[in-house]
Amino acid sequence: MDKIVSLCRRRGFVFPSSEIYGGLGSAYDYGHYGVLMKNNVKARWLESMIQERDDIVALDSAIILNPRVWEASGHTQLMHDPLVDCRACKLRFRADALDQAQCGLKPSKHPGEFKDCDLTEPREFNVMLATSFGVLEESAAKVYLRPETAQGIFLNFKNVLQIARRKPPFGIAQIGKSFRNEITPGNFLFRTREFEQMEMEFFVPPDEADEWYRYWVEERLGWYTRYGIRESKLRVRPHEPDELSHYSQATSDVEYLFPIGWLELEGIANRGDYDLRQHSEHSGTKLEYVGEGGERYVPHVIEPAGGPDRSMLAFLVDAYDEEVVAERERTVLRLHPAVAPVKAAVLPLIAKDEGMVRHARALYEELRTRHMVEYDEGGAIGRRYRRQDEIGTPFAFTVDEQTVGDETVTVRDRDSLAQERLPIGGVQDWLEEALERPWKTPKGD
Ligand code: ATP
């Protein structure tokens, strides 16, 4: 994990937030490549949820909702994590995640494992972040930054049913920021207090709930492998009955084998009719489906809930590789081309050669109309390749002396390092096809 953190910083994927003020524990800012890559993760999710299907629509709901929403959803009463204090090191930990935390006195051990640890009994801690809404101090309402994007979806169930004229089974998908006052944030992007979620609520006839639940578990697992994560590093873990959230009838986590162990990437829950019933009761608005023949029911909800930050971390971890080539070490991110921040680099061999630069600039201008492409003329060619390897650029086109004579360029493959000559006029189509080709990591299973 340290290597990933250091690469992300060195290459400007992710920076510690508020750094010049000493940071703000476990808060991060995304730099150029981080933004590009996270946007790719979100775009692939939206494609799979919306573009490639007929039964899901998009939504972007507000972050701050009427506070009554959180009473209806159960968050005000139940969004608690069990908190323990250590009387010896004075740190606080989440009682159910001690295995992800470090002891304050002996960091190689987990809290409670060192002889001097002195943990209190767990107590409940509400993780919603509050703020005030309105300009007058006396009358400003206490509101919460949403701890999940799901509730905004339930509130729009009726709008979508009526205005988008949908009938179950149908889904509503949204990506957006959520906030939780996590007791033990950490492990880089894995757990932060401000993060993004990618959530989809799929409304189904009650007797189809179980079938759709199983369908979405498989579908979501398949999304991670489709974008290159190794199957051997993924598993589905059904929750034990005592682990289930207050709303859940069944939940399975898609877990990834991070360097710190198997951890949740995404949860798929069968929420039953809990949410629509709660909001019907608290708001007085009936949230149900009425069919053409007059049949009515409260749909059940299947929810795949993941996060682009956590997914991005898994993509980075899975892609990270080091190898020795011609006696030189190279670090390479073997990212699926659809997730890689930059798709191709255009490199003139000699920056001072007018002919090469002219050809390279023209190629760059052509390719960038369709893809995120980088032009780099700074430094020795080997160094430029290594820079692209480190950010996971799948292809590099090099313009050399021969290009000026015969209008061909070399393409270098990030993974195999194979080089091939192509006519410069065919590069755009070649790249288009190469980016569509099925890709499998050369890291093996
Ligand atoms: P955990 O048990 O790890 O706290 P959770 O079960 O509370 O997670 P959910 O409420 O199911 O998480 O949230 C759905 C998804 O949102 C998670 O699978 C994860 O990808 C993302 N997520 C949740 N909390 C965080 C966080 N603090 N930082 C980054 N991503 C998060």
Boltz pocket constraint, residues with backbone or C-beta under 6 A from the ligand:
constraints:
  - pocket:
      binder: B
      contacts: [[A, 147], [A, 148], [A, 180], [A, 182], [A, 189], [A, 190], [A, 191], [A, 192], [A, 193], [A, 194], [A, 195], [A, 196], [A, 197], [A, 198], [A, 264], [A, 265], [A, 266], [A, 267], [A, 305], [A, 306], [A, 307], [A, 308], [A, 309], [A, 310], [A, 311]]
      max_distance: 6.0
